Amino acid sequence: MDGPRSLLSAEFDDLVSTVNEIFRGRPGDQIAEEFPHVYTLTNLSNLKIIKKDGRIISHAGFLPRLASILGCAVPSASVGFVCTRKEERGKGYASLLLRDCMREMERRGLDFLYISGSRDLYLRLGAARAGITHRCTLGRLEAPKGREILVEEALERDAQDLTRLHSQESPRYFRNLTMTKTLLKGAQIRGCRTLVVRRNGHPSSYLSFAIPRSPKGSKVAMVQEYAGSREALLESLSSVMKAFDLDGMTFDVQPHDREFLNVLKKHCSIPPTSRLPEGTVRVLNLPRLIGRLTPALEEKSNGLFRKLKTEPEARGFRLSLGGESRLFSDPMGIADLVFGHPSKEANATAKETRLKLGTLLDHIFPVPLVWSGWDCVLY
Ligand SMILES: CC(C)(COP(=O)(O)OP(=O)(O)OC[C@H]1O[C@@H](n2cnc3c(N)ncnc32)[C@H](O)[C@@H]1OP(=O)(O)O)[C@@H](O)C(=O)NCCC(=O)NCCS
């Protein structure tokens, strides 16, 4: 066996073809066109493989991303395209690759990882479903009509405006112009329609959505990403749905986006539902993540946060405040603590008040999980 190790440039085409064969049922390079942010020669060191008899038999890819959470820069990674050739499955290769990826991410100072999947393989490695989104579907007839709104297909020349609009969002992954162009192209190839919404001639917002493939039943588009003025966005939806002959559009609204959620609530006949994001998350190093979020957590706790001590231990991470301390050893419990869970959101008023440490943790957590949007690393 050769690996787990990083891909060599000479093996790039072979890997793309292998991944294509596993996920698309035939060799080719479609996957690399759909996910150009992952399958690029600049990401070779993060494309991990295992070879046997000179053949790639198992692969996992990750993409390190700098996330902005509550205004703090947090190094993280998205993981995806985990696959093993059919005849080699069930022998532990994918588990081995993922453990290797996690060790490397931890060594490289990444604080958490997001895997686009929730199968046993990931749960066994300590990834957990955590975080909160609010799913809302707006029907075509429910969408308010806008004035002075013009909607146009986004082209590469709009990338600067898209980058600017995205930069005003929180939380998000930092994105430069080159990355926006790459992501826009990938989203287009995956079949997403991306529209720029102009108000009085100025780009005010954008939205990107996938149109359902099935010609049967209702045609409800899933919004993959949006940014910018929520008012302009809302006012564009009636004409967007008309233009694309949609019956509705579904949004996953992030918890920080209360205003948009409240406006959507007013228009949607079906109330939004709180749900877990699709993928799983694993905090790699809790003290380091807390350290990175220090300015925001200080604000959230009125300074009490400064007295919190965080230490790694053999069995997990210990958080202490005054004479109290608590060991967090279960990765799922840690993901829940940091990024929250819809079931706990409903109990937000039943916060712990008896212990000071518990009160502090209730104040500083959860923090929002980054919405993958175009940055998704699928499968
Ligand atoms: C999913 C996939 C990558 C697993 O690859 P693999 O090399 O067979 O993985 P492993 O041998 O490490 O583990 C196989 C299974 O045994 C389980 N397993 C591993 N060790 C185990 C143990 N000690 N006890 C019990 N179960 C164990 C894993 O959790 C995993 O479960 P899952 O497939 O239900 O998630 C492979 O089936 C594949 O390529 N599928 C097609 C592509 C795909 O769907 N990728 C994942 C998208 S989310």
The ligand as a Gaussian input file, in Angstrom:
#p B3LYP/6-31G(d) Opt

LIG

0 1
 C      -18.286000       5.736000       1.706000
 C      -16.978000       5.117000       1.232000
 C      -16.027000       6.245000       0.892000
 C      -16.386000       4.281000       2.376000
 O      -15.101000       3.851000       1.976000
 P      -14.394000       2.600000       2.687000
 O      -12.961000       2.606000       2.327000
 O      -15.177000       1.395000       2.417000
 O      -14.574000       3.049000       4.210000
 P      -14.151000       2.249000       5.523000
 O      -13.758000       0.857000       5.150000
 O      -13.191000       3.064000       6.284000
 O      -15.523000       2.216000       6.315000
 C      -16.673000       1.607000       5.725000
 C      -17.833000       1.595000       6.690000
 O      -17.540000       0.788000       7.791000
 C      -17.686000       1.504000       8.983000
 N      -16.648000       1.085000       9.910000
 C      -15.311000       1.294000       9.794000
 N      -14.707000       0.777000      10.850000
 C      -15.675000       0.214000      11.618000
 C      -15.671000      -0.489000      12.841000
 N      -14.549000      -0.694000      13.514000
 N      -16.844000      -0.916000      13.329000
 C      -17.990000      -0.684000      12.695000
 N      -18.064000      -0.032000      11.522000
 C      -16.907000       0.406000      11.009000
 C      -17.526000       2.954000       8.606000
 O      -18.152000       3.805000       9.518000
 C      -18.160000       2.975000       7.247000
 O      -19.565000       3.083000       7.365000
 P      -20.485000       3.805000       6.246000
 O      -19.984000       3.315000       4.900000
 O      -21.848000       3.337000       6.608000
 O      -20.332000       5.284000       6.392000
 C      -17.204000       4.178000       0.014000
 O      -18.279000       3.317000       0.298000
 C      -17.519000       4.914000      -1.288000
 O      -16.611000       5.254000      -2.036000
 N      -18.804000       5.131000      -1.605000
 C      -19.193000       5.836000      -2.860000
 C      -18.875000       7.306000      -2.777000
 C      -19.580000       7.958000      -1.612000
 O      -20.780000       7.792000      -1.433000
 N      -18.811000       8.732000      -0.807000
 C      -19.275000       9.355000       0.419000
 C      -20.233000      10.432000       0.180000
 S      -20.842000      11.141000       1.716000

